[in-house]
Amino acid sequence: MDNKYNEVYLETMTATLTELLLRSVTLQTNARMTDIAIGQLNERVLELEEQEREIEDLKKEIALLNIVKKEYEGAKQSIDHVDTFRSQLASARQEKEDVVRNYESQIAKLNEQIAYLQLSPAKRKKLDELNNPTNTGITEAIEDGGEF
């Protein structure tokens, strides 16, 4: 029986040692795999943090671009106002030139009338005859009236 006890004892010890050895190897493998997974996750976290910083930088750029866009729109609106003013100014200038031409024409006509009126009545009659030769003949015939 002593021998049997020793065999069972040895088998139990061998089985226990094998079981402990398998558990130890499994635990060590799991520990190493966990370390590898944690390392990969840490790398991914660093990548995500970098992307988050890039996103924040892009948000800042977008905010600056929105400010530039508002300034551009304000400048564009000012330019539109200037263009409208310029076209109104050109229209007003054209109207002024038309009025000046009209007044100059009227002044020239009035100057001609003044010069005509400053002539003596005889010179006026002679000038009228030169300007309207057909009317003069008709006027004399009408003035005579003829005999009935």
C-alpha positions as CSV (number, residue, x, y, z in Angstrom):
1,M,0.0,0.0,0.0
2,D,2.8,2.2,0.5
3,N,3.7,1.9,-3.1
4,K,0.2,2.6,-4.2
5,Y,0.1,5.6,-2.0
6,N,3.3,6.9,-3.5
7,E,1.9,6.3,-7.1
8,V,-1.3,8.1,-6.4
9,Y,0.6,10.8,-4.6
10,L,3.0,11.2,-7.6
11,E,0.0,11.2,-10.0
12,T,-1.8,13.8,-8.0
13,M,1.4,15.9,-7.7
14,T,2.1,15.6,-11.4
15,A,-1.5,16.5,-12.3
16,T,-1.5,19.4,-9.9
17,L,1.8,20.6,-11.2
18,T,0.6,20.3,-14.8
19,E,-2.6,22.1,-13.9
20,L,-0.6,24.8,-12.1
21,L,1.8,25.1,-15.0
22,L,-1.1,25.4,-17.6
23,R,-2.8,28.0,-15.4
24,S,0.4,29.9,-15.0
25,V,1.1,29.8,-18.8
26,T,-2.5,30.9,-19.5
27,L,-2.4,33.7,-17.0
28,Q,1.0,34.9,-18.3
29,T,-0.4,34.7,-21.9
30,N,-3.5,36.6,-20.9
31,A,-1.4,39.2,-19.1
32,R,0.8,39.7,-22.1
33,M,-2.2,39.9,-24.4
34,T,-3.8,42.4,-22.0
35,D,-0.6,44.5,-22.0
36,I,-0.5,44.4,-25.9
37,A,-4.2,45.4,-26.0
38,I,-3.7,48.2,-23.5
39,G,-0.7,49.5,-25.6
40,Q,-2.8,49.5,-28.7
41,L,-5.7,51.3,-26.9
42,N,-3.2,53.9,-25.5
43,E,-1.9,54.5,-29.1
44,R,-5.5,54.9,-30.3
45,V,-6.3,57.3,-27.4
46,L,-3.2,59.4,-28.4
47,E,-4.4,59.4,-32.1
48,L,-7.9,60.4,-31.0
49,E,-6.5,63.2,-28.8
50,E,-4.4,64.4,-31.7
51,Q,-7.5,64.4,-33.9
52,E,-9.4,66.2,-31.2
53,R,-6.7,68.9,-31.2
54,E,-7.0,69.1,-35.0
55,I,-10.7,69.5,-34.7
56,E,-10.4,72.3,-32.2
57,D,-7.8,74.0,-34.5
58,L,-10.3,73.6,-37.4
59,K,-13.1,75.1,-35.3
60,K,-10.9,78.1,-34.6
61,E,-10.1,78.5,-38.3
62,I,-13.8,78.3,-39.1
63,A,-14.5,81.0,-36.6
64,L,-11.8,83.2,-38.1
65,L,-13.1,82.5,-41.6
66,N,-16.6,83.4,-40.5
67,I,-15.3,86.8,-39.2
68,V,-13.5,87.3,-42.6
69,K,-16.7,86.4,-44.4
70,K,-18.7,88.9,-42.4
71,E,-16.0,91.6,-43.1
72,Y,-16.1,90.6,-46.8
73,E,-19.9,90.9,-46.9
74,G,-19.7,94.3,-45.2
75,A,-17.2,95.5,-47.7
76,K,-19.2,94.1,-50.6
77,Q,-22.3,95.9,-49.3
78,S,-20.3,99.1,-49.0
79,I,-19.0,98.6,-52.6
80,D,-22.6,98.1,-53.7
81,H,-23.6,101.3,-52.0
82,V,-20.7,103.1,-53.7
83,D,-21.7,101.7,-57.1
84,T,-25.3,102.8,-56.5
85,F,-24.1,106.3,-55.5
86,R,-21.8,106.4,-58.5
87,S,-24.6,105.6,-60.9
88,Q,-26.9,108.1,-59.2
89,L,-24.1,110.7,-59.4
90,A,-23.6,109.9,-63.1
91,S,-27.4,110.3,-63.7
92,A,-27.5,113.6,-61.8
93,R,-24.5,114.8,-63.7
94,Q,-26.2,114.0,-67.0
95,E,-29.4,115.7,-65.8
96,K,-27.3,118.8,-64.9
97,E,-25.6,118.8,-68.3
98,D,-29.0,118.6,-70.0
99,V,-30.3,121.5,-67.9
100,V,-27.2,123.6,-68.6
101,R,-27.5,122.9,-72.4
102,N,-31.2,123.8,-72.2
103,Y,-30.4,127.1,-70.3
104,E,-27.5,127.9,-72.7
105,S,-29.9,127.4,-75.6
106,Q,-32.5,129.6,-74.0
107,I,-29.9,132.3,-73.2
108,A,-28.6,132.2,-76.8
109,K,-32.2,132.7,-78.0
110,L,-32.8,135.5,-75.6
111,N,-29.5,137.2,-76.6
112,E,-30.6,137.0,-80.2
113,Q,-34.0,138.5,-79.3
114,I,-32.2,141.2,-77.3
115,A,-29.9,142.0,-80.2
116,Y,-32.9,142.0,-82.5
117,L,-34.8,144.4,-80.2
118,Q,-31.8,146.7,-79.9
119,L,-31.9,147.2,-83.6
120,S,-33.8,150.2,-85.0
121,P,-37.3,149.5,-86.3
122,A,-36.1,150.0,-89.9
123,K,-33.2,147.6,-89.5
124,R,-35.6,145.1,-87.9
125,K,-38.0,145.4,-90.8
126,K,-35.2,144.9,-93.3
127,L,-33.9,141.8,-91.4
128,D,-37.5,140.4,-91.3
129,E,-37.8,140.8,-95.0
130,L,-34.5,139.0,-95.6
131,N,-35.5,136.2,-93.2
132,N,-39.1,135.8,-94.6
133,P,-39.1,137.0,-98.3
134,T,-42.4,135.1,-99.1
135,N,-44.4,136.6,-96.3
136,T,-43.5,140.1,-97.2
137,G,-45.3,139.9,-100.6
138,I,-48.4,138.5,-99.1
139,T,-48.4,141.1,-96.3
140,E,-48.3,143.9,-98.8
141,A,-51.2,142.4,-100.8
142,I,-53.3,142.1,-97.6
143,E,-52.5,145.6,-96.4
144,D,-53.6,147.0,-99.7
145,G,-56.8,145.2,-99.5
146,G,-57.6,145.8,-103.2
147,E,-60.8,147.4,-104.6
148,F,-64.2,145.9,-104.8
